[in-house]
Amino acid sequence: MTLAAAAASAADLPVRSAPPAPIIAAAPIFTWTGFYAGVNAGWGWRNDDSESVIIGGGAPGTLFFDNNNDGGFTGGAQIGYNYQIGSFVLGLETDIQWADTNQDVRVSFVPAAAPGTFVPGEFRDDLSDWFGTLRVRAGVAFDRVLIYATGGLAYTDNNTGWVAGGGVEWALPVNWFGSSAVTFGVEGLWLGFDDDNDNGDGFVGTFTPSGGGPAVDVFAPDIGNDDNDFFIARAKLNFKFGTY
């Protein structure tokens, strides 16, 4: 009788349910939306399209200008904002750069009449050693990879122009210094500035005829296209804040 009662009591006990399955949170989906700031460094190539010109006056002849296609270091900082809609990313970026592009302008002179000695004057181009840009960016994101085109306004302390280019950017699996993401990219930009005015007041040197006589100042006329183009290739490191 006692065994039966004990068996009946055990049958009345509630059945212990299995423990609930652990909840695994889904990994957040990366988005390019948010503010960012960073630094960059690269190399720039200047292309100054000064042309050979024929002059008259007291020392007629032809002036030949070097095209100044030499390169130099460039570096600076940028700040911007991206907004992602589906796979498309729109943004706005501004940067300020130092550029080693301010070089001496070399010139030679071939007289049209009597031979003589030409002594080039000391003058430099007036392209500033710094520039800034304000650009829109538009691209397509493939998860943590962004491919984009960019363009807008370029400016220096004494000139304005345009800038266009593009690049690719990767979101790294780190979040240094409290950022939501760190991105690394490479970018190419082509800049154009009008009216470079390489030769200042037009003076390019002096010419002394071999047959004797005083030295004659040689001036380059203000003719033709004197735009100043500059291409830079650079690497960029950005710290993204805000949205994951």
N, C-alpha and C positions, 0 to 999 in steps of 0.2 A: 504493500500500500504506500509506503514511504517512497519507494523507487518510482512508482507511477506518478506520484504527486510531483516529485522532483523533475521528471521528464516533461510533465505538462507545463511546469513553471518555466523550464528552459525553452520550450516551444513558443511560450508567450513573449520572450525577450525580443526587442527590435533588432532587425538585421543591420549590421554596420555597413554603411554605403562606402564605395570606393572613393579614395581622395580625388578631388578635382584635378584635372590636367593643368599643368603649369601654363600660364599665359605668356606667350612669346610675342613681344612687341615687334611690329614690322619696322624694318630699317627705314629711316626717313629718306624721302626721295630728294636728290640734290637739285637745287635750282640756282640759276645764275642771278636771280633777282636780289638786289641789295647794293649798298654803297661799298666802295673799295678805294684804297689808296696804296701807293707803292713807289718803287724806284725803278730806274732803267739805266742801261749802259749799252753803247754800241759804237758803230763807226759810220762816218759820213763821207760822201764823195760830192765835191762841188763841181758844177759844170757852168762856167761863165762863157756865154757865147759872144764875147767881143770879136768883131770881125776886122780884117785888114781894111784899111782905108787909104785912099789917095788924097793927098793934101797939096795945096798951092802955097801962095804967100812967099815970104822971104826964104823959105827952105822947102821947095816942092819935092815930093817924093811919095813913098808908100810906107805906112806904118803897119807892122805885124805884131799882134798881141798874142801872148801865150793864153791858152784856153783855161788854165787853172783847174785842171781835172784832178788835183791832188786830194787825198783824203785826210781825215783827222778824227780824233776821239770825240764822242758826244755822250752826255749823260745828264740825268735830271730826275724829276719826280712827276707823278701823275695822280689824279683823283677823278673819280667818276661814279656813275650809277647805271646799273643794268636792270631791265625789266623783261622777264621771260613770259611769253604767251605760247603755250604748247612747246614746239621745238624752236620757235623763233625768239631771238633776243634783240631788243632795241636798247640803245644806251647813249649816254653823253659823257665825253671825257675831255678834260683839259690838262695840259702839261706845261712845264717850264723847263728849258734845256740850256745847257752850256754846250757850245760847239766850237771846235778848233778849226775854223774855216777862214779866218781873217788873214789872208796871205798877201805877200808882195805881188804886184802885177808887173810882169816882165814885158818889155817892148823892144823891138829893133826897128831901125829906120834905114831904108834904101833910098838915097837921093836920086832925083830924076835928072840932075844936071852934073855939075862938077863933083868929084868925090870929096870926101872929107871925114871928119871924126864926129860920131854921134855919142853923146854922154847922156844916158837915161836919167831922168829925174827920180827923186825918191818920193814915191807915193804908194798908197795902199788902197785896196778896195774899201768900200764903206759898208760891207755886210757886217752886221753886228756879231759879236762873239756869243750872243745868246738869242734865243727865239722861243716863242710859245705858240701853242695851237689850241683851238677850240673846235672839237670834232663830234659829229654824230657817228654812231657805230650801229651796224645792222648785220646779223649773222644767224647761223643755224647751229643749235646745240645737239650734240650726240652724247647725252648723259653728261659726263664730266669733260668733254672736249667741245670747244667753241671755235668755229671758223667764221670770220667776219670780214667785212669791208668797212672802211672809214673815210671820212672826208670833211673838210670845213675850212676854217679861217686860220691862217698863219700870220704872225706878226713879230716884229723886232722893235727896238727902241726908236727907229726912224723909218719904218717901212711896213707895209702890209702885203699879203699875198694869199695863196691858196695851198692846201695840202690834201693829198689823197693817198690811199694805200690799203693795206689789209694785213691780216695776221691770223694766228692760231693760238689758242690758250688752253691749258690743261689745269683742272682743279686737282691739287695734290691731296693725298689722304692724311693731312695734318691740319691743325688749327692753332698755329703759334700766336702768342701774345693776345690771347682772348678773342681772336677772330673766329668767324664761323667757317672759314675756309682760306686756304692759301693757293694762289694760282700762279703758274709760270707760263710765259708766252714768248713768242718771237713775232716781230712786226717789221714791216717795211713801209716807209713813208717817202713820198716825193713832194718836195716843197718848191714853190715858185714865187719869186719876189720881182716886182717890176722896177724899172728905172734904177738900176744898181749904181749908175754914175761912178764907174770905177776910177776915173781919172780926176776927180775933184773939179778943178777949174779948167780942165782940158790940157794943162801943161804936161808934156811927157819927156822933155829933155832939151838939150841944146845941140846944135850942129855947127861945127866950125869947118868952112871950106878949106881944102888942101892948098889952094892958091893964095891963101891969106885972107885977111878981113876979120871983122868981129864975129863972135859966136852969135848965132841966131836961135832964139827960143822956138821950139817946135810945139804946136798945139794940135790936139786931136779934135776934129769937129764932132758936134753932138748929133750924130746921124745913126740910122739903123736901129736894130733891136738890141737892147742892152739888158735883157732879163737875166736874172741870176737864179739858177736851179740848183737844188741840193737834195741828194738822196741819202737816207739813213737806214741802216739795218740794225736793229737793237733787240736785246733781251729784256723782259719785264718781269718783275716779281710784285704781286699784289696781295694785299691782306683784305679779305672781304668781311664785312660786318652786317649784322641784321639777319635777314632770312637765311635759313640753313642752305 
